[in-house]
Amino acid sequence: MIFEILDKLNDEDEQSLFGADTERYKTVCAICYVLPILFFLPIIFDSGSEFCKFHGNQQFLWLIAVLALAVISMILGAIPLIGWIMQVIIVMAIIAGMALLAIGAYKGYAVKLPIVGDAFTLFK
């Protein structure tokens, strides 16, 4: 099931630009989705790699999304029961997204974040 979702989210045009360095950097790119504050790490490893640039950009967007969801979660926390339920749902969504993106990077896919995946390019 996860691989079906990854196949649907995979940008094959973008993936076709990846070179042989995909195997070399897939682990570091996967780790950076788990710790999104390290979004710059793939660029430090190889700034000329299309694979590293793509995942560095997506990791930066992932960091922004996680921060936005954390703020929303804190605001909703002020509502007694419904707020707590929403916080749990948000945390589960963050964990699921993190796992999905990390697995996609490790498989060498070009998984873009839905809606905002093309919105911003930090590393060109």
Secondary structure, DSSP 8 states (H G I E B T S, - for coil): -HHHHHHHHB-HHHHTT--TTHHHHHHHHHHHHHSGGGTTHHHHH-TT-HHHHHHHHHHHHHHHHHHHHHHHHHHHTTSHHHHHHHHHHHHHHHHHHHHHHHHHHHTT--B--TTTTTT--S--
